[in-house]
Amino acid sequence: MTARNDDAVRLHRLYYHFSELPYSLRIVYTATLFILALGYLFALIYIFHTYSGRDGNPATLSYQDMVIAYSGSGQGSRLESALRGPMSTMLPPEESRGIIEWVGSGADKDKFESDIRPMLDKRCLTCHDGSNPHLANLDGFDNVRKVTEVDKGADIFTLVRVSHIHLFGITFIFFILGSIFSHAYVRPIWFKCVVVGAPFLFLSFDISAWYFTKLYHPFALVVMGAGGLMGLCFAFMWVVSLWQMWFGKVPEAVSSRREAAALG
């Protein structure tokens, strides 16, 4: 038997290359890839908008931004950090200064009702009305009071709530993407298996590091690194899948298997 046919035999009996799939399935895969890419892009924009600027520089997403997000600044309140960081463009400067001064003076309830509440009702309650569990509730003095205390970062209950959402959601994303990518012809096989499995490991590191960052700040680097590596795996599987599905040359091993099957 020739080396070419040996390569064909080594293909798993349940493996089907993209070229062997019906056009209808390839179209479904392609549409799914584009929707996943769009969703991933919006997720990156959301992450940047949520975490950047906590260190005072809204133009970048830095290590210090991640430390403050998960373990707090240890200085100003969460409300003050938000107004100086990611929410700095949402209110006129004079209104932001007024709220920050109110927090610094002790967050008096009477002044809140007369001066602060009208600003928050007008500028903030569209998003911060309590309907979104990921955003601070700024409806009423008791809710606002909670975010005027010293910033200690995300509390454990918030992390738990967000963790289960991320674990379920991102697992489904990479399950779908990995299932599509499984039809790609990539050698060596061990490398393909690493690319498929690594995102789930990086996801575990990412979520775990949220909690550890509250105890030891350098774990923020794990959050950033694991998130970046997940993104690289996503990009590699997406590009390879789309290329081999429509543009790439049919691998010789796949062609050989077809010829061997035709010959009986």
N, C-alpha and C positions, 0 to 999 in steps of 0.2 A: 504493500500500500504506500502511496506517495506521501511526502510530508504535508502536501496541501490537503489531502484527504484526512490525514491524522489530525490536522487542526480542526477540520469540520467535525470529526468524531468527538473532540474535546468539548464542543458546545453542549451545554446542558440540554437534555431532551425537552425541557419545558421553556427554554429560552427562545423568545421570538424577537428578532430585530425590528426596528421601526419599519423597515422596508417590507416586512412580511405582514404588517398589520393592515387592515382595510382602511380606506381613506376616511370613512366616517369616524373611526376611532382616533385616527391621527388628527382630525379636525377638532374632536373633543379635547384631546390632549393639548393641542396648540392653544385653543381658547382658554383652557384652564391655566396654562403657563402664563399667558398674558394677564389674566385676572390676578393670579398670584403675584406677578411682578408689580402690578399696579398697587395691590394691597401692601406689598412690602415697601414700596416707595413712600406711600402715605404713612406707614408705620415709622419709617425713618424720619420723616418730616415732623411727625408728632413727638417722637423721642427728643429730637433737637429742640423743638419749641418748649417742651416740658422741662428739660433739664439744663439747657444752656442759660448762661447769664447769672447763675447763682453766685458765681465768684466775682461778679461785677462786670464781666465782659460778655455781653450777649451775642457777640459775633462767633464765639467758639464753644465747643462742648469739651470741657477739660476734666482732668482727674479731680480737681477740686470741686467741680460741679457735682460729680458723682458722690464724693464724700459728704458734701452738704445735703444732698438729696436723701441719703440713707442714714447718716448719723447726725445730721444737723450742723449748723454753724457754731452752736454753743454760745452764741451772742444774741443777735437780734431774734425777733419772733418770726414765725413762718410767714405771717402777713407782710412784715417788713422785708424779708428776704425776697418774697415774690414781687413786691412793688419795686424793689431795686434791681430785680433780675428779669425773669421771663414775662412778668406783667407790666414792665416799665412803660410800654407803649400803649397800654390799654386805658390809661387815665392821663389827663393833662398834668403837667409837672406840679402845678400849684395844689391840685387835689391830692396827688400822691404825697407831697410834703405834709399836707394837713393831716392825712391819715397816719403817717409815720410819727408826726409830732404828738398826735393823740395817743398812740400806742406808748410812746416814750414817757408821756406824762401820767401813765397809769390806767389808761383805757376807761375813763369815767363813763358811766351809763347815761347820765343826763346829756353830756356833750355828744355822745353817740347818737342819741335820739334826735337832737337838734341839728347837728352838723354832719356827722359821718354817715348816718343811715341814708339820707337822701342821695349822697354820692354813690354809695354802694348799690342802692336800688336802681339808680339810673345807669350805672356803668357795668355792674358786675352780675346782677341777678339773672341775666339772660342765660348764663352758664352755671353760676354758683348758687342755684336755688335749691340744692339738695337732691335733685333728680338724678345727678350723675355721681355714682359712688367714688369715682376717681378724682373728683374735684372737691375742694373745701366748700362747705355749706356756709354762705355768708348771709343767710336770711335770719335776721334777728340778732339781738345783743348776745344771747347765750351761745349761739353758734360762732359768732365772730370772736367772742372772748377766748374760745378754744385755740384760735390761731394767733392770739396776741401774746401767748406765753413763750418762754425761751424756746428757740428752734432746736428740737432734738431729732429732726428728720422724720421719716415715715415711721409710724408706730407699728408694732408687731401685727396687730389685727389688720391694718391696711396692707402690709406685706403679704400676709396669709391670703387675703382676699384676691389681691392682684396675682399672687403666685399660682393659685389654682386656675385662674383664667389663662395665664400665659402657658402653663404646663399643658392644659387641654388644647388650647388654640394652636400653639406652635407645633405641638406633636402632630396634629391633624395636617398642618401645612406641609411638614417634612415627610409625613407618611404618603401624602398624595404626590409630592414632588419626587420622592424616592421611588415610588411605584412606577411613575413615568420614566424616570432615569434608568430603571432596571432594564429597559429595552435597548439602552445604548450599548454599543460595543466598545468596551474600555479594557485595555490590558496594561499591567497585570491585574488579574482578578482581585487580588488582595487590596489594590489601590481603590478599585471600584467599591469594594465592601467598606473600606475606611470612609470614603466620601459619603456613602449612604448612611452609615451609622454614626459618624462623628457629630453631626448636628444635635443628636439626642444627648450625647455626652456633654457637649458645650452648653446645651440648654440647662442641664443639671448643675453645671458649674456656675452658670450665670445666676440662676435663681438662688442657689445656696449662698453665693457671694453677697447677695443683698443683705442677708442677715449677718454674715461675718463682718461686713463693712462697719456695722454698728459697734463691733467690738474691736476691730483692728483695721484702720483706714486703708492700708495698702491692698486690701481685698477689692477695693474699687477698680484696681487694675485688672483683676480677674473678670469683673463685670464687663469692662470695656473690651478686654481681649477675647472673652468668650463670645460676646455679641458680634465682634468683628469677624471671627472665624466662622460663626454661623452664616454671616453674610457672604463670605467667600465660598462656602459650600453651596449655598443657594445659587449664587451667580454661576459657579462651575456647572452644576447639574442643569440649570436653566439653559445656558448657552449650548452645552454639548447635546442636550436633548433636542432642542430646536434645530440645531445644525444637522444632526444625523437624520432627523425626521424628514427634512425637506431638501437639503442641499448637499450633504456629504455623499461620498461614494460608498456604495454597498461594500462592506468588509469582505475580503476574499474568503474568509472562513464561512460566512453566510452563503456566499455564492456557491462554494464547494458543496455545502450541505444540500442546497437546492439541486445541484447537478447529480449528486449521489442519490437523492430521493427520486429524481426523474429516471435514473437508470435502473432503479429498483434494487 
